[in-house]
Amino acid sequence: MTKYIHIGFPKNFSTSLQRDYFSKHPEIDHLGIGLGSNLGYFDSTVEKTFEVYLKSCKSYKYTEIESYLVNHFNSLFEQKKSSKAIGVSAEHLSFNFTYDGLGGKEKAERLYSIFGKDTKIIMIIRNQFDLIKSLYRECVRVGFAYDFSDFIKYLYKYQDRNFVYDFRYDYVFDNYAKLFGSENIGMFFFEDYRDESGEITIQNKQVKLFVELNSFLDINTYEMEFGHYNEAIPSDKILAKSQLNKIQYHDLGNHMYEIAEKHRIVKYLEEDLNYFENEEDTYSDVIIKRDLIDKAVSSEVSSAIDYDAEEKWVSYFKRFYEEGNKRLETLIEKSVPRIYFDQKF
């Protein structure tokens, strides 16, 4: 049996892989996320593990629950020992979408205590500037109320707590290699699996990414579809949505003592804290977000995204990430696509 953890990164096919590969491959026993829905897990303990205990839970509280989680997963591994592959996929393992997330080192150490050394780690990476642009659009979708220039300024200013360092792939690889062994890390480049028109790369009538993941996990290749989920807001409506976010706060616009995507921790609140609330409160942000997206898409405001940002911040990120990408080549002993060394917004 091969155990696997797909740690992301974000905006790199994660939802499609969860729904159409990990959940549907006949030789994979997938524990989540992506079972039956974009947020579906095998059971509530697995859900709480990845939505709370490996995402934001501070160390003292985690200590109280750690042995229970380890025992639960060991039981699942024993029950499913005849499976060819078993594991999980959660992109927030690789980065912090919000400021309340745990550091990458702590997440990896907790994963190691639960899964053990004989586990394969799947990393799908993308050149950082393209990823940051994509995440800007996602952040606006989830409540960010400012333009791209402000976004870059805040990434620089608050890099001690945001995802800037999460995208130093050399650090992430090093971190997981020390725990799980470099031989157990599969590094896949997003750019190898999507053509210039944005379509998924097909090789010999098979989805190229599926074939290479199958090889890494030592399972067979089957004919499988690769769908697209989480439709983005049209780019020319991003400005309209950011302006609406200033009027109605939700998710990333919440105050310090609230959180983004609070609907994802319902099982934890109900089962572990015995805290119940009505659906209107639980899904209030979702309702606001969907309403504002509808308003933005139907608005008369249409404007191309201005990806200009202050040159000193752009230059900093260019140097910072290219330095890491060069070091990554040494760590993985193979070339990184050239676009990682000539990045532009």
FENCORVEN-V197193 format. One record per residue. N is the residue number from 1. PHI is phi in degrees with one decimal (NA if undefined). OMEGA is omega in radians with two decimals (999 if undefined). D_FIRST is the distance of its C-alpha to the first C-alpha in Angstrom with 1 decimal. Layout:
n->N phi->PHI omega->OMEGA d_first->D_FIRST
n->N phi->PHI omega->OMEGA d_first->D_FIRST
This chain:
n->1 phi->NA omega->3.07 d_first->0.0
n->2 phi->-98.8 omega->3.01 d_first->3.8
n->3 phi->-92.5 omega->-3.13 d_first->6.5
n->4 phi->-137.6 omega->2.98 d_first->9.8
n->5 phi->-135.0 omega->3.03 d_first->13.4
n->6 phi->-92.4 omega->-3.03 d_first->16.1
n->7 phi->-93.2 omega->-3.12 d_first->19.2
n->8 phi->113.7 omega->0.42 d_first->21.8
n->9 phi->-95.0 omega->-3.13 d_first->24.6
n->10 phi->-67.5 omega->3.11 d_first->27.0
n->11 phi->57.3 omega->-3.12 d_first->28.8
n->12 phi->-129.8 omega->3.11 d_first->26.2
n->13 phi->71.8 omega->-2.96 d_first->24.9
n->14 phi->-54.1 omega->-3.08 d_first->22.9
n->15 phi->-64.8 omega->3.12 d_first->24.1
n->16 phi->-64.0 omega->3.09 d_first->23.8
n->17 phi->-63.9 omega->-3.13 d_first->20.2
n->18 phi->-64.3 omega->-3.07 d_first->19.4
n->19 phi->-83.1 omega->-2.97 d_first->21.4
n->20 phi->-111.9 omega->3.11 d_first->20.9
n->21 phi->-117.3 omega->-3.08 d_first->17.6
n->22 phi->-59.5 omega->-3.08 d_first->14.9
n->23 phi->-78.3 omega->-3.01 d_first->16.6
n->24 phi->-114.0 omega->-3.14 d_first->17.3
n->25 phi->-64.5 omega->-3.05 d_first->14.7
n->26 phi->-65.0 omega->-3.13 d_first->13.9
n->27 phi->-106.0 omega->3.14 d_first->10.2
n->28 phi->-110.3 omega->2.98 d_first->9.8
n->29 phi->-100.0 omega->-3.05 d_first->10.1
n->30 phi->-88.9 omega->-3.11 d_first->12.6
n->31 phi->-95.3 omega->-3.14 d_first->14.3
n->32 phi->126.3 omega->0.11 d_first->17.3
n->33 phi->-89.8 omega->3.08 d_first->19.7
n->34 phi->113.8 omega->3.14 d_first->20.9
n->35 phi->-83.0 omega->3.09 d_first->20.2
n->36 phi->80.8 omega->3.11 d_first->23.5
n->37 phi->-157.2 omega->-3.14 d_first->25.6
n->38 phi->-63.1 omega->-3.09 d_first->25.6
n->39 phi->-119.2 omega->-3.05 d_first->25.1
n->40 phi->-84.0 omega->3.09 d_first->22.9
n->41 phi->-120.3 omega->-3.14 d_first->20.1
n->42 phi->-64.5 omega->3.08 d_first->18.0
n->43 phi->-153.1 omega->-3.04 d_first->20.5
n->44 phi->-69.0 omega->3.12 d_first->23.3
n->45 phi->-67.9 omega->3.07 d_first->21.7
n->46 phi->-62.5 omega->3.13 d_first->19.1
n->47 phi->-60.3 omega->-3.13 d_first->22.2
n->48 phi->-65.2 omega->3.13 d_first->24.3
n->49 phi->-58.5 omega->-3.03 d_first->21.8
n->50 phi->-93.1 omega->3.11 d_first->21.8
n->51 phi->-95.5 omega->-3.12 d_first->25.4
n->52 phi->-132.6 omega->-2.93 d_first->27.0
n->53 phi->-70.8 omega->3.06 d_first->25.3
n->54 phi->-109.3 omega->-3.06 d_first->23.6
n->55 phi->-119.3 omega->-3.03 d_first->26.4
n->56 phi->-141.8 omega->-3.01 d_first->29.7
n->57 phi->-70.7 omega->3.13 d_first->29.7
n->58 phi->-70.1 omega->-2.89 d_first->31.8
n->59 phi->-62.5 omega->-3.10 d_first->30.8
n->60 phi->-62.3 omega->3.13 d_first->32.9
n->61 phi->-68.2 omega->3.14 d_first->31.7
n->62 phi->-61.9 omega->3.14 d_first->28.1
n->63 phi->-57.6 omega->-3.14 d_first->28.6
n->64 phi->-65.4 omega->-3.00 d_first->29.6
n->65 phi->-107.3 omega->-2.96 d_first->26.4
n->66 phi->-56.4 omega->-3.07 d_first->23.7
n->67 phi->-62.6 omega->3.10 d_first->22.8
n->68 phi->-63.6 omega->-3.14 d_first->22.6
n->69 phi->-64.0 omega->3.13 d_first->20.2
n->70 phi->-59.0 omega->-3.13 d_first->17.9
n->71 phi->-64.5 omega->-3.14 d_first->18.1
n->72 phi->-63.3 omega->-3.13 d_first->17.5
n->73 phi->-69.6 omega->3.08 d_first->14.2
n->74 phi->-60.3 omega->3.10 d_first->13.1
n->75 phi->-64.1 omega->3.10 d_first->14.2
n->76 phi->-63.9 omega->3.13 d_first->12.4
n->77 phi->-62.5 omega->3.13 d_first->8.9
n->78 phi->-69.5 omega->3.13 d_first->10.2
n->79 phi->-61.3 omega->-3.02 d_first->11.6
n->80 phi->-110.8 omega->-3.06 d_first->8.7
n->81 phi->-65.1 omega->3.10 d_first->6.2
n->82 phi->-82.2 omega->3.12 d_first->6.8
n->83 phi->-66.5 omega->3.07 d_first->5.8
n->84 phi->-77.1 omega->3.12 d_first->4.7
n->85 phi->-149.0 omega->3.12 d_first->5.4
n->86 phi->-146.4 omega->3.14 d_first->7.3
n->87 phi->175.9 omega->-3.02 d_first->10.3
n->88 phi->-138.6 omega->3.09 d_first->14.0
n->89 phi->-142.7 omega->3.12 d_first->16.9
n->90 phi->-154.9 omega->-3.03 d_first->20.3
n->91 phi->-68.9 omega->3.13 d_first->23.0
n->92 phi->-73.0 omega->3.00 d_first->25.0
n->93 phi->-68.6 omega->-3.07 d_first->22.5
n->94 phi->-97.4 omega->-3.09 d_first->24.1
n->95 phi->-156.7 omega->3.08 d_first->27.7
n->96 phi->-106.8 omega->3.10 d_first->30.3
n->97 phi->-69.6 omega->-3.12 d_first->32.1
n->98 phi->-124.2 omega->-3.05 d_first->34.6
n->99 phi->-73.1 omega->-3.05 d_first->36.3
n->100 phi->-91.5 omega->-3.10 d_first->34.7
n->101 phi->-80.7 omega->3.09 d_first->31.2
n->102 phi->-75.0 omega->3.03 d_first->29.6
n->103 phi->-71.5 omega->-3.10 d_first->29.5
n->104 phi->-60.0 omega->-3.13 d_first->26.4
n->105 phi->-64.6 omega->-3.13 d_first->26.1
n->106 phi->-67.6 omega->3.09 d_first->26.0
n->107 phi->-61.0 omega->-3.11 d_first->23.4
n->108 phi->-63.1 omega->3.13 d_first->21.1
n->109 phi->-65.3 omega->3.10 d_first->21.8
n->110 phi->-68.2 omega->3.08 d_first->21.0
n->111 phi->-60.7 omega->3.13 d_first->17.7
n->112 phi->-62.6 omega->-3.13 d_first->16.9
n->113 phi->-67.6 omega->-3.12 d_first->18.1
n->114 phi->-87.3 omega->-3.02 d_first->15.9
n->115 phi->-97.2 omega->-3.12 d_first->12.5
n->116 phi->86.5 omega->-3.03 d_first->13.1
n->117 phi->-65.8 omega->-3.06 d_first->13.4
n->118 phi->-81.3 omega->-3.10 d_first->9.9
n->119 phi->-131.7 omega->3.12 d_first->9.8
n->120 phi->-93.5 omega->-3.11 d_first->11.1
n->121 phi->-106.1 omega->-3.14 d_first->14.5
n->122 phi->-104.7 omega->3.08 d_first->16.1
n->123 phi->-118.2 omega->3.03 d_first->19.9
n->124 phi->-111.5 omega->-3.02 d_first->22.3
n->125 phi->-113.5 omega->-3.07 d_first->25.8
n->126 phi->-143.8 omega->-3.13 d_first->29.3
n->127 phi->-55.7 omega->-2.88 d_first->32.6
n->128 phi->-62.1 omega->-3.10 d_first->33.9
n->129 phi->-67.7 omega->3.06 d_first->37.2
n->130 phi->-63.3 omega->3.14 d_first->35.9
n->131 phi->-64.5 omega->3.14 d_first->33.3
n->132 phi->-64.8 omega->3.09 d_first->36.1
n->133 phi->-62.0 omega->3.13 d_first->38.3
n->134 phi->-64.8 omega->3.13 d_first->35.6
n->135 phi->-70.8 omega->3.04 d_first->35.0
n->136 phi->-60.1 omega->3.14 d_first->38.8
n->137 phi->-62.2 omega->3.11 d_first->38.9
n->138 phi->-66.5 omega->3.13 d_first->36.1
n->139 phi->-64.4 omega->3.07 d_first->37.9
n->140 phi->-64.5 omega->3.10 d_first->41.1
n->141 phi->-58.2 omega->-3.07 d_first->39.3
n->142 phi->-107.3 omega->2.88 d_first->38.2
n->143 phi->108.8 omega->3.14 d_first->41.6
n->144 phi->-66.4 omega->-2.92 d_first->42.5
n->145 phi->-113.4 omega->-3.04 d_first->46.3
n->146 phi->-130.6 omega->-3.08 d_first->47.3
n->147 phi->-86.4 omega->-3.05 d_first->47.4
n->148 phi->-64.4 omega->3.12 d_first->45.2
n->149 phi->-60.3 omega->3.08 d_first->47.6
n->150 phi->-65.2 omega->3.13 d_first->47.3
n->151 phi->-57.2 omega->3.13 d_first->43.5
n->152 phi->-66.2 omega->3.11 d_first->43.5
n->153 phi->-60.4 omega->-3.12 d_first->46.0
n->154 phi->-69.1 omega->3.07 d_first->44.0
n->155 phi->-60.4 omega->3.13 d_first->40.8
n->156 phi->-68.4 omega->-3.03 d_first->42.9
n->157 phi->-64.4 omega->-3.06 d_first->44.8
n->158 phi->-114.0 omega->-3.10 d_first->41.9
n->159 phi->-67.5 omega->3.09 d_first->39.3
n->160 phi->-70.7 omega->-3.05 d_first->38.8
n->161 phi->-132.6 omega->-3.13 d_first->37.1
n->162 phi->-101.8 omega->-3.01 d_first->35.9
n->163 phi->-95.6 omega->-3.13 d_first->33.3
n->164 phi->-55.5 omega->-3.10 d_first->35.2
n->165 phi->-76.5 omega->3.08 d_first->33.3
n->166 phi->-63.4 omega->-3.11 d_first->29.9
n->167 phi->-95.2 omega->2.90 d_first->30.6
n->168 phi->-83.8 omega->-3.01 d_first->31.1
n->169 phi->-62.4 omega->3.11 d_first->27.8
n->170 phi->-66.2 omega->3.10 d_first->28.5
n->171 phi->-65.3 omega->-3.12 d_first->28.5
n->172 phi->-64.8 omega->3.12 d_first->25.3
n->173 phi->-59.4 omega->3.14 d_first->23.5
n->174 phi->-57.0 omega->-3.11 d_first->25.1
n->175 phi->-59.8 omega->-3.11 d_first->24.1
n->176 phi->-72.8 omega->3.13 d_first->20.3
n->177 phi->-63.6 omega->3.14 d_first->20.5
n->178 phi->-66.2 omega->-3.13 d_first->22.2
n->179 phi->-91.9 omega->-3.00 d_first->19.4
n->180 phi->-101.7 omega->-3.10 d_first->16.1
n->181 phi->92.9 omega->-3.10 d_first->17.6
n->182 phi->-60.7 omega->-3.14 d_first->19.1
n->183 phi->-67.0 omega->-3.12 d_first->16.7
n->184 phi->-99.3 omega->3.14 d_first->14.0
n->185 phi->-107.2 omega->3.05 d_first->16.5
n->186 phi->-100.0 omega->-3.13 d_first->17.0
n->187 phi->-104.4 omega->-3.11 d_first->20.7
n->188 phi->-122.9 omega->-3.11 d_first->22.0
n->189 phi->-98.2 omega->3.14 d_first->25.7
n->190 phi->-46.9 omega->-3.04 d_first->26.9
n->191 phi->-64.5 omega->3.13 d_first->29.9
n->192 phi->-78.5 omega->-2.97 d_first->28.0
n->193 phi->-121.7 omega->3.07 d_first->26.9
n->194 phi->-141.8 omega->-3.09 d_first->30.2
n->195 phi->-83.3 omega->-3.05 d_first->33.5
n->196 phi->-62.5 omega->3.13 d_first->36.9
n->197 phi->-86.8 omega->3.12 d_first->37.6
n->198 phi->92.6 omega->-3.13 d_first->34.6
n->199 phi->-83.1 omega->3.11 d_first->32.7
n->200 phi->-65.3 omega->-3.11 d_first->29.0
n->201 phi->-73.1 omega->3.11 d_first->28.7
n->202 phi->-111.0 omega->3.10 d_first->28.0
n->203 phi->-130.9 omega->-3.13 d_first->27.3
n->204 phi->52.2 omega->3.09 d_first->27.8
n->205 phi->66.6 omega->3.11 d_first->27.8
n->206 phi->-123.7 omega->3.05 d_first->24.3
n->207 phi->-65.7 omega->-3.04 d_first->23.7
n->208 phi->-55.7 omega->-3.12 d_first->23.4
n->209 phi->-62.9 omega->3.11 d_first->21.2
n->210 phi->-60.0 omega->-3.12 d_first->18.7
n->211 phi->-60.2 omega->-3.10 d_first->18.6
n->212 phi->-73.3 omega->3.03 d_first->18.1
n->213 phi->-66.7 omega->3.09 d_first->15.3
n->214 phi->-58.2 omega->3.12 d_first->13.5
n->215 phi->-63.3 omega->-3.13 d_first->14.1
n->216 phi->-64.8 omega->-3.11 d_first->13.0
n->217 phi->-88.8 omega->3.12 d_first->9.5
n->218 phi->60.7 omega->3.06 d_first->9.5
n->219 phi->-128.6 omega->-3.05 d_first->10.0
n->220 phi->-83.1 omega->3.11 d_first->13.4
n->221 phi->-94.9 omega->3.09 d_first->16.6
n->222 phi->-125.3 omega->3.09 d_first->18.5
n->223 phi->-75.7 omega->-3.05 d_first->22.0
n->224 phi->-139.0 omega->3.11 d_first->21.8
n->225 phi->-82.8 omega->3.10 d_first->24.6
n->226 phi->-124.4 omega->-3.09 d_first->24.9
n->227 phi->-89.7 omega->3.12 d_first->27.3
n->228 phi->-125.7 omega->-3.09 d_first->29.2
n->229 phi->-125.1 omega->3.12 d_first->29.4
n->230 phi->53.7 omega->3.12 d_first->31.5
n->231 phi->-54.4 omega->-3.12 d_first->34.7
n->232 phi->-82.2 omega->3.00 d_first->36.6
n->233 phi->-68.5 omega->3.07 d_first->40.3
n->234 phi->-52.4 omega->-3.04 d_first->42.4
n->235 phi->-56.9 omega->-3.10 d_first->43.3
n->236 phi->-77.9 omega->3.09 d_first->47.0
n->237 phi->-110.1 omega->-3.14 d_first->46.6
n->238 phi->-62.6 omega->3.13 d_first->44.8
n->239 phi->-59.7 omega->3.13 d_first->48.3
n->240 phi->-61.2 omega->3.14 d_first->49.3
n->241 phi->-67.0 omega->-3.13 d_first->46.2
n->242 phi->-64.2 omega->3.11 d_first->46.7
n->243 phi->-69.4 omega->3.10 d_first->50.3
n->244 phi->-66.9 omega->3.12 d_first->49.3
n->245 phi->-62.5 omega->3.12 d_first->46.9
n->246 phi->-73.7 omega->-3.11 d_first->50.0
n->247 phi->-90.9 omega->3.14 d_first->51.6
n->248 phi->-123.2 omega->3.14 d_first->48.7
n->249 phi->-72.4 omega->2.99 d_first->46.2
n->250 phi->-162.2 omega->3.07 d_first->42.6
n->251 phi->49.0 omega->-3.09 d_first->39.2
n->252 phi->-66.4 omega->3.09 d_first->39.8
n->253 phi->-90.2 omega->-3.12 d_first->43.5
n->254 phi->-67.3 omega->3.11 d_first->43.0
n->255 phi->-72.3 omega->-3.00 d_first->44.8
n->256 phi->-57.6 omega->-3.06 d_first->43.2
n->257 phi->-94.5 omega->2.95 d_first->42.4
n->258 phi->-106.4 omega->3.12 d_first->40.7
n->259 phi->-134.1 omega->2.99 d_first->37.4
n->260 phi->-86.8 omega->3.08 d_first->36.2
n->261 phi->53.0 omega->-3.07 d_first->34.0
n->262 phi->-67.0 omega->3.09 d_first->34.8
n->263 phi->-67.0 omega->-3.10 d_first->33.6
n->264 phi->-82.4 omega->-3.10 d_first->30.0
n->265 phi->-113.6 omega->-3.09 d_first->30.4
n->266 phi->-59.1 omega->-3.12 d_first->31.9
n->267 phi->-59.9 omega->3.11 d_first->29.2
n->268 phi->-62.1 omega->-3.13 d_first->29.6
n->269 phi->-60.9 omega->-3.06 d_first->33.4
n->270 phi->-75.0 omega->-3.02 d_first->33.5
n->271 phi->-86.8 omega->-3.06 d_first->31.0
n->272 phi->-98.4 omega->-3.12 d_first->31.2
n->273 phi->-111.5 omega->-3.10 d_first->34.8
n->274 phi->53.6 omega->-3.12 d_first->36.3
n->275 phi->-112.3 omega->-3.09 d_first->37.9
n->276 phi->-121.7 omega->3.06 d_first->38.8
n->277 phi->-141.9 omega->-3.11 d_first->40.6
n->278 phi->-75.6 omega->-3.08 d_first->41.7
n->279 phi->-61.5 omega->-3.13 d_first->40.0
n->280 phi->-61.4 omega->3.10 d_first->42.9
n->281 phi->-73.7 omega->-3.11 d_first->42.2
n->282 phi->-59.1 omega->-3.03 d_first->38.4
n->283 phi->-105.8 omega->-3.10 d_first->38.6
n->284 phi->-59.6 omega->3.13 d_first->41.9
n->285 phi->-66.9 omega->3.13 d_first->40.5
n->286 phi->-61.4 omega->-3.14 d_first->38.6
n->287 phi->-62.9 omega->3.12 d_first->41.9
n->288 phi->-62.8 omega->-3.11 d_first->43.8
n->289 phi->-58.5 omega->-3.11 d_first->41.4
n->290 phi->-64.1 omega->3.12 d_first->41.4
n->291 phi->-63.9 omega->-3.12 d_first->45.1
n->292 phi->-70.0 omega->3.09 d_first->45.7
n->293 phi->-62.5 omega->3.11 d_first->43.4
n->294 phi->-60.0 omega->3.14 d_first->45.5
n->295 phi->-65.7 omega->-3.12 d_first->48.7
n->296 phi->-66.0 omega->-3.10 d_first->47.7
n->297 phi->-64.8 omega->-3.11 d_first->46.6
n->298 phi->-90.8 omega->-3.10 d_first->49.9
n->299 phi->-74.0 omega->3.10 d_first->52.1
n->300 phi->-82.7 omega->3.13 d_first->54.6
n->301 phi->-75.3 omega->3.07 d_first->53.3
n->302 phi->-133.8 omega->-3.08 d_first->51.6
n->303 phi->-151.2 omega->3.07 d_first->51.0
n->304 phi->-64.2 omega->3.13 d_first->48.8
n->305 phi->-68.0 omega->3.08 d_first->46.7
n->306 phi->-90.5 omega->-3.11 d_first->48.5
n->307 phi->-91.3 omega->3.05 d_first->46.0
n->308 phi->-72.5 omega->3.08 d_first->48.7
n->309 phi->-149.7 omega->-3.08 d_first->48.2
n->310 phi->-58.8 omega->-2.98 d_first->50.2
n->311 phi->-59.3 omega->-3.10 d_first->50.0
n->312 phi->-65.7 omega->3.11 d_first->49.5
n->313 phi->-76.0 omega->3.13 d_first->46.3
n->314 phi->-61.2 omega->3.14 d_first->45.1
n->315 phi->-62.6 omega->3.11 d_first->45.9
n->316 phi->-60.4 omega->-3.10 d_first->44.2
n->317 phi->-65.1 omega->3.11 d_first->40.9
n->318 phi->-61.1 omega->3.12 d_first->41.2
n->319 phi->-64.5 omega->-3.07 d_first->41.7
n->320 phi->-60.0 omega->-3.08 d_first->39.1
n->321 phi->-78.5 omega->3.11 d_first->36.2
n->322 phi->-67.2 omega->3.05 d_first->37.3
n->323 phi->-61.1 omega->3.13 d_first->37.4
n->324 phi->-66.7 omega->-3.13 d_first->33.7
n->325 phi->-67.1 omega->3.07 d_first->32.7
n->326 phi->-65.5 omega->3.11 d_first->34.5
n->327 phi->-65.8 omega->3.12 d_first->32.7
n->328 phi->-60.0 omega->3.12 d_first->29.3
n->329 phi->-57.1 omega->3.11 d_first->30.1
n->330 phi->-67.5 omega->-3.09 d_first->30.5
n->331 phi->-67.1 omega->-3.07 d_first->27.3
n->332 phi->-94.7 omega->3.07 d_first->25.1
n->333 phi->58.7 omega->3.00 d_first->27.4
n->334 phi->-156.5 omega->-3.06 d_first->28.1
n->335 phi->-74.2 omega->3.02 d_first->30.6
n->336 phi->-98.6 omega->3.14 d_first->30.6
n->337 phi->-50.6 omega->-3.03 d_first->32.4
n->338 phi->-60.8 omega->-3.12 d_first->36.2
n->339 phi->-61.7 omega->3.12 d_first->36.5
n->340 phi->-73.4 omega->-3.12 d_first->35.0
n->341 phi->-116.4 omega->3.09 d_first->38.1
n->342 phi->-143.8 omega->-2.99 d_first->40.8
n->343 phi->-87.8 omega->3.14 d_first->39.9
n->344 phi->-141.6 omega->3.03 d_first->42.5
n->345 phi->-84.3 omega->999 d_first->42.8
